[in-house]
Amino acid sequence: MITIKNGLVLVGFNLEATKTNVIINDEGRIIKLSPYDEEGEIIDATDCIVMPAFLNAHIHIGDSIVKDVGDGLSIQELVEPPNGLKHQKLKEASDQEIIDSMHETAKEMMLSGISTFIDFREGGLHGVELLKKAIYDLPINACILGRCDEYYQADTTPEQARLLTRELLQHCDGIGLSGVGDIDSEIMMQIADVCNQEDKLAVIHVAEYYELQERSVQLTNQTEIERALRAGFTTIVHATQPILQDLELLMETSPYIIACPRSNGMLSTGMPPVSVYNEVGLDVALGTDNVMFNKPDMFREMEYTLKAMRGTYQNKITAKDILKMATINGFNILGKDISITEGNISDILVIKQKSDDPYLSIVNRSSNEDIMNFIMGNQM
């Protein structure tokens, strides 16, 4: 039994700042929120904020082997499969080098308060196994989205794609595709259908930069966002450049949107309209994207997102909105409620409070050095 005492607790789905104690049993379940009760080991959270841990909703952890390589190249030259610089470097690296680099990145995420990450795992089953080896001894949760190289071969049939997907899903949590323009439309639909039937995640990059949208409309008379949603994907990554009726369609279908603003900024692909999505009630989560050019740090991602949105769209998106995108919303993609609520099993951070506004204190001023305690209760 543990009691987190004297802290300002961000309670429930809406992260309401409340002075209360949090009592957690030995299974990691929150059994009581009370300003008066306490049991077991005491964690003194005086002058601290008690909050759910972070989820990094989109990362390519394999890129850890090629940090800060190729700056100034186009996004196509850097990461477009199969011949982007990233893919060339991964082919040159040994399995052990890739495992070791992913292991270090996973530790780095833990130290910055990330309890869970969603990884786009290239390399089929072999790639999935490399990541499992990299984190086997670490108390961090990985949602692994696999991808078969055969998906992109011209002679692969839709039925073969279904069989490949079923086989891969025995070893991972879903499928993560590079983009709608990289794969046959029928194969894409079959992959999403199998994932949905097996209650696994079907996630795809869409509309990362304007040229992709323009090309999609020219070739199919549909935007990338429209093609992904009509194919059955319920979670999309980036959506940096919505055009035409994309916003209306997004509001109709309500997918999860994973935004990666620092990545888009680094690659000069534009700024995702996170604040617009938030205003119309869409669920947005934040990810740090490629370790190749981004430190996997949600503190940095939150601060950049808040200021970039206000600077770009001159609106009033709040630090609380951003904090939900880095915590509660990301776990919703996994079907998990890790809010600090009686009865829940949660991953909990205790962080120094650095200003009177608890949300701005976290988003605008905090770093991993301010984490006082990290209680991991949730295991996938």
Secondary structure, 3 states (H helix, E strand, C coil): CEEEECCEEEECCCCEEEECEEEECCCCEEEEEECCCCCCEEEECCCEEEEECEEEEEEEHHHHHHCCCCCCCCHHHHHCCCCCHHHHHHHHCCHHHHHHHHHHHHHHHHHCCEEEEEEECCCHHHHHHHHHHHHCCCCCEEEEEECCHHHHCCCCCHHHHHHHHHHHHCCCCEEEECCHHHCCHHHHHHHHHHHHHCCCEEEEEECCCHHHHHHHHHHHCCCHHHHHHHHCCCEEEECCCCCCCHHHHHHHHCCEEEECHHHHHHCCCCCCCHHHHHHCCCEEEECCEECCCCCCCHHHHHHHHHHHHHHHHCCCCCHHHHHHHHCHHHHHHCCCCCCECCCCECCEEEEECCCCCHHHHHHHHCCHHHEEEEECCCCC
